[in-house]
Amino acid sequence: MDPRQLRIADFTYELPEERIAQFAVEPRDAAKLLTFDGARFGSSSVADLPKVMRAMGFHTGGHLVLNETRVVQARLFFPRGEAKPFELFYLHPAQGSIEQAMAATGRLVAACKVRYSKKWKPDQVLEMDRLQARRVGFEADTSLVEFTWEGPETWSELLAHLGQLPLPPYMQRLVAPEDQERYQTVFARVEGSVAAPTAGLHWTTALLDAVAAEGWRRTPVRLHVGAGTFQPVSSERMSDHPMHAEELHVPVDTIRDLADGRPIWAVGTTAARTLESLYWLGCEAWHGRPLPASVDQWLPYQNNGSQPNRSEALLALATALEQAGKKAFTGPTALLIAPPYHFRMVDVLMTNFHQPQSTLLLLVAAAIGPRWKEAYAHALAEDYRFLSYGDACLFKVQEPSATL
């Protein structure tokens, strides 16, 4: 199984600009829900999820896996006289973990996208309020920026006071007051993302309680979403596409809980990538190999020979972490999930509708096979809303033989 030879042109569809949702519906769970149980498509609403899950055959509940990351105010605008300001889009720290960066005081070196980058002269210090920025280098198409500030504020607090919410680039509008609350999930807890895990935006506390009453136990994980999630696939074949890496954090106790054999419902592609990354880390541990510090995009496609089941992989990972004196796995994953990949961890996937020729669309195609085209054609015909503030889908993930 190897997706290197996939042509991204085979994973496209026509998305009219007017179908890209610019604002979210209210209440959150009023969004439409396209369902696919492996045989047929249906239309419902997010508020009906408990009933829909029963209809799909999930009668006793399981793990409801939620990405508890919180979006930071990542856009910083530094004035430059009469000209338009420099916009520095904070991406991630140059060293250390994202969560360590959020707690930094006084100084942080970070990777940033810079608008009007060519106008930023060498040794020029940008200033905004109590924050200063110096460019200290380059890394691929990003700038390495040294931020310094006085006072006891953390980087997290500074962004909250001086930054602006980073709405996706296809929302071609200014941030509205309601976005401050609406572009966060109700279960967001730990800051670090520069984009929201958008399937989670549909959930309300009442809906969480309703699925809990059906036996679905909330299982939080963290994957801090990076701007790379919007990175288009520009190469003709996937072999030439460098997958973006995003930092995940999952405690050992959670890994052991997920090994109990109960169904796993992933809310969002970020939750799905986290779960599948855990499997491949566990696969390495099960084979007796050293635990990698990160998950390479091609790791699943380099594994030959026997592979453990879900529980075996997770227990092997938990044991390896405990033996190393660690209470959690923290590290980047660049895992690429694309046909003919088959899911080891996820039984049902809730997600939004994704951009043409994107790695997120490839993930959906891996989950339900070539019928993704029918799903998207159905959504377009039935006036569903697309992308981050759009409507949702609920897919029962196909068995391995069905996706190859």
C-alpha positions in Angstrom: 0.0 0.0 0.0 1.6 3.2 -1.2 -0.1 6.5 -2.2 3.1 8.1 -3.6 1.9 7.6 -7.2 -1.5 9.2 -6.6 -2.3 12.1 -8.9 -3.8 15.0 -7.0 -5.8 15.9 -10.1 -7.9 12.8 -9.5 -9.1 14.3 -6.2 -10.9 17.4 -7.2 -14.4 18.8 -7.7 -15.9 22.1 -8.7 -16.4 24.3 -5.6 -18.3 27.5 -6.4 -17.1 30.4 -4.4 -20.6 31.1 -3.1 -20.7 27.7 -1.5 -17.8 28.6 0.9 -19.4 29.5 4.2 -18.4 32.9 5.4 -20.2 32.8 8.7 -21.3 30.0 11.0 -24.9 28.9 11.5 -26.6 29.3 14.9 -27.0 27.4 17.0 -23.9 25.4 16.4 -25.7 22.0 16.1 -28.2 23.4 13.5 -25.7 22.6 10.7 -26.7 20.0 8.1 -25.2 16.6 8.4 -24.5 14.3 5.4 -24.4 10.7 6.6 -22.9 7.6 5.0 -23.2 4.2 6.6 -21.1 2.3 4.1 -24.0 1.6 1.8 -26.2 4.7 1.4 -26.2 8.4 1.9 -28.6 10.4 4.1 -29.3 13.9 5.2 -29.8 15.0 8.8 -28.7 17.7 11.2 -25.8 17.7 13.7 -28.4 18.0 16.5 -29.6 14.5 15.5 -26.2 12.8 16.0 -27.3 10.4 18.8 -30.1 9.1 16.6 -27.9 8.9 13.6 -25.2 6.9 15.4 -27.8 4.4 16.6 -29.0 4.0 13.0 -25.4 3.3 11.9 -25.3 0.4 14.3 -23.4 2.0 17.2 -25.8 1.1 20.1 -23.5 0.9 23.1 -21.3 3.9 22.7 -17.5 4.0 22.8 -14.8 6.7 22.7 -15.8 10.2 21.5 -12.4 11.6 20.6 -12.2 15.4 20.7 -9.3 17.7 19.9 -9.1 20.0 22.9 -6.7 22.5 21.3 -7.5 26.2 21.4 -6.9 28.7 18.6 -4.5 31.6 19.5 -4.6 35.2 18.2 -1.8 34.5 15.8 -2.0 37.6 13.5 0.2 40.5 14.6 0.1 43.9 12.8 3.2 46.1 13.2 2.7 49.7 11.9 5.1 51.2 9.3 4.1 54.8 8.9 1.7 55.7 6.2 2.0 52.3 4.4 0.0 49.2 5.2 1.3 47.4 8.3 3.6 44.4 8.4 1.5 41.4 9.2 3.4 38.6 11.1 1.5 35.4 11.2 2.9 33.4 14.1 3.1 29.7 13.1 5.2 27.8 15.7 8.3 28.2 17.9 11.7 27.7 16.3 12.6 25.3 19.1 10.8 23.4 21.9 7.1 22.5 22.0 4.1 24.6 21.2 2.9 24.5 24.7 6.3 25.5 26.1 6.2 28.5 23.8 2.8 29.6 25.1 4.3 29.8 28.5 7.4 31.7 27.5 8.1 35.1 29.0 10.3 38.0 27.7 11.6 36.3 24.5 10.6 33.8 21.9 12.0 32.9 18.5 9.3 31.7 16.2 8.6 30.9 12.5 6.2 33.4 10.9 4.7 34.2 7.6 5.3 37.9 6.9 3.2 40.1 4.6 5.3 42.7 2.8 8.4 40.7 3.8 10.6 42.3 1.2 9.9 45.7 2.8 11.4 44.5 6.1 14.9 45.8 6.0 17.8 43.9 7.6 18.3 45.0 11.3 15.0 46.8 11.3 13.2 46.4 14.6 9.4 46.4 14.4 7.5 47.7 17.4 3.9 47.4 18.5 2.9 48.5 22.0 5.3 46.6 24.3 6.3 44.0 21.7 9.4 44.1 19.5 10.2 41.9 16.5 13.6 41.3 14.8 14.1 39.0 11.8 17.0 36.6 12.6 16.8 34.2 9.7 14.7 32.3 7.1 13.4 28.8 7.1 11.9 27.6 3.7 9.2 30.2 2.9 8.9 31.5 6.5 10.8 34.1 8.5 12.5 33.3 11.9 11.5 36.2 14.1 12.9 37.0 17.6 10.1 38.5 19.7 11.0 40.4 22.9 8.8 42.1 25.5 9.1 43.5 29.0 6.9 42.4 31.9 5.6 39.2 33.3 3.1 38.4 30.4 3.4 35.0 28.7 3.5 34.7 25.0 -0.1 33.3 25.2 -1.2 36.4 27.1 0.6 38.7 24.8 -1.1 37.2 21.7 -4.5 37.5 23.4 -3.9 41.2 24.0 -2.2 42.2 20.8 -3.0 39.6 18.2 -6.0 39.0 15.9 -7.9 35.7 15.3 -6.5 33.9 12.2 -9.6 33.1 10.1 -8.8 30.9 7.1 -7.6 32.6 3.9 -10.8 31.6 2.0 -12.9 33.7 4.4 -12.2 36.9 2.6 -13.5 39.2 5.3 -12.5 41.0 8.5 -12.8 39.2 11.9 -16.2 39.9 13.4 -16.9 40.1 17.2 -18.8 36.8 17.1 -15.8 34.9 15.6 -13.9 35.3 19.0 -16.3 32.7 20.5 -17.6 30.9 17.4 -14.1 30.0 15.9 -13.4 28.0 19.1 -14.9 24.7 20.1 -16.9 24.5 23.4 -14.3 22.0 24.6 -11.2 24.0 23.7 -8.8 24.0 26.6 -5.1 24.2 25.7 -3.8 27.0 23.4 -1.6 26.3 20.5 -3.5 26.1 17.2 -3.5 28.7 14.4 -6.6 27.1 12.9 -9.7 25.5 14.5 -10.4 21.8 14.4 -13.6 22.7 12.5 -15.7 19.5 13.0 -15.7 20.3 16.7 -17.3 23.8 16.0 -20.7 22.1 15.6 -20.8 20.7 19.1 -22.8 22.2 22.0 -22.6 21.2 25.7 -26.1 19.8 25.4 -25.1 17.7 22.4 -22.1 16.4 24.3 -24.4 15.4 27.1 -26.8 13.7 24.7 -24.2 11.5 23.2 -22.7 10.8 26.6 -26.1 9.5 27.6 -25.8 7.0 24.7 -22.6 5.7 26.2 -20.0 7.8 24.3 -17.2 8.7 26.7 -15.4 12.0 26.0 -11.8 11.2 25.2 -9.7 14.4 24.8 -6.5 14.5 22.8 -4.5 17.4 21.5 -3.2 18.2 18.0 -2.2 21.8 17.6 -3.5 22.7 14.1 -0.9 24.5 11.9 -1.4 26.8 8.9 -0.1 23.9 6.8 -3.6 22.4 7.0 -4.5 25.0 4.2 -1.4 24.2 2.2 -2.5 23.1 -1.3 -0.9 20.1 -3.0 1.1 21.8 -5.8 2.9 18.7 -7.0 1.4 16.5 -9.7 2.0 13.3 -7.6 1.9 12.9 -3.9 5.5 11.5 -3.9 6.7 15.1 -4.3 4.4 16.7 -1.7 6.0 17.4 1.7 3.3 16.9 4.3 3.0 19.6 7.0 3.8 18.5 10.6 1.6 19.3 13.6 2.3 18.7 17.3 0.3 16.1 19.1 0.0 15.4 22.8 -1.7 12.3 24.3 -1.3 11.0 27.9 -0.4 7.4 28.5 -3.6 6.9 30.5 -5.6 8.0 27.4 -3.6 5.6 25.2 -4.4 2.7 27.6 -8.1 3.7 27.7 -8.3 3.6 23.9 -7.0 0.0 23.9 -10.2 -1.3 25.5 -11.7 -2.4 22.2 -14.7 -0.1 22.2 -15.7 1.8 19.0 -13.8 5.0 18.3 -15.6 8.1 16.9 -13.1 10.7 15.7 -14.5 14.3 15.7 -12.4 15.9 12.9 -9.5 15.0 10.7 -7.1 16.3 13.4 -8.5 13.7 15.9 -8.2 11.1 13.2 -4.6 11.9 12.4 -3.8 11.8 16.1 -5.4 8.4 16.6 -3.8 6.9 13.5 -0.4 8.3 14.5 -0.7 6.6 17.8 -1.2 3.3 16.1 1.9 3.6 14.0 4.0 4.7 17.0 2.6 1.6 18.8 3.5 -0.6 15.8 7.1 0.5 16.1 7.1 -0.4 19.8 5.3 -3.7 19.2 8.1 -4.7 16.7 10.7 -3.8 19.4 12.0 -0.8 17.5 13.0 2.4 19.2 10.1 4.8 19.6 10.5 7.6 17.0 10.3 11.2 18.2 7.9 12.0 15.4 5.7 10.3 12.8 7.0 10.5 9.3 4.4 11.0 6.5 5.4 7.7 4.9 5.7 5.6 8.0 2.6 3.4 7.4 3.7 2.6 3.9 7.1 1.4 5.0 5.8 -1.2 7.4 6.1 -4.7 6.1 5.2 -8.0 7.6 2.8 -8.6 10.5 1.1 -5.7 12.2 -0.5 -5.6 15.6 -4.2 -5.1 16.2 -5.4 -1.8 17.7 -5.2 -2.9 21.3 -1.7 -4.5 20.9 -0.3 -1.4 19.3 -1.7 1.0 21.9 -0.6 -1.1 24.9 2.9 -1.5 23.3 3.1 2.3 22.9 1.9 2.9 26.5 4.5 0.5 27.9 7.3 2.0 25.9 6.5 5.5 27.1 6.3 4.3 30.7 9.6 2.5 30.4 11.1 5.8 29.1 9.7 7.6 32.1 7.2 9.6 30.1 3.6 10.3 31.1 2.5 11.2 27.5 3.6 11.2 23.9 4.4 14.7 22.7 5.8 15.3 19.3 5.1 16.2 15.7 3.2 14.0 13.2 3.4 14.5 9.4 1.3 11.4 8.8 -0.3 11.4 5.3 -3.6 9.5 5.2 -4.5 8.8 1.6 -5.8 5.9 -0.5 -5.3 3.0 -0.2 -4.7 3.6 3.5 -7.1 1.9 5.8 -7.8 3.1 9.3 -6.6 1.1 12.2 -8.1 3.3 15.0 -11.1 5.2 13.7 -14.5 3.5 13.3 -16.6 6.6 12.4 -15.4 10.0 11.3 -17.2 13.3 11.6 -15.7 16.1 9.5 -16.5 19.1 7.4 -16.3 19.4 3.6 -12.8 20.1 2.4 -11.1 21.9 -0.4 -10.5 20.3 -3.8 -7.0 18.7 -4.2 -6.3 18.9 -0.5 -4.7 16.3 1.8 -7.9 16.5 3.9 -9.9 15.3 0.9 -7.4 12.5 0.5 -8.1 11.5 4.1 -11.9 11.3 3.4 -11.2 9.3 0.3 -9.2 6.8 2.4 -12.1 6.6 4.9 -14.9 5.8 2.4 -13.2 4.9 -0.8 -14.1 6.3 -4.3 -17.7 7.1 -3.1 -16.3 10.3 -1.7 -17.2 11.7 -5.2 -20.8 10.8 -4.6 -20.8 12.4 -1.2 -19.5 15.7 -2.4 -21.8 15.7 -5.5 -24.7 15.0 -3.1 -23.7 17.9 -0.8 -23.4 20.3 -3.7 -26.8 19.2 -5.1 -28.4 19.6 -1.7 -27.1 23.1 -1.0 -24.7 22.1 1.8 -22.2 24.8 3.0 -18.5 24.0 2.6 -15.2 24.4 4.5 -14.5 25.7 8.0 -17.8 27.3 8.9 -19.8 24.9 6.7 -21.9 21.9 7.3 -20.7 18.4 8.4 -20.5 14.8 7.4 -20.6 11.6 9.3 -18.9 8.6 7.7 -18.7 5.0 8.8 -15.1 4.1 8.0 -14.9 1.2 5.6 -13.3 -2.1 6.3 -9.8 -2.6 4.8 -10.9 -4.7 1.9 -13.3 -2.0 0.8 -10.8 0.8 0.5 -8.0 -1.0 -1.4 
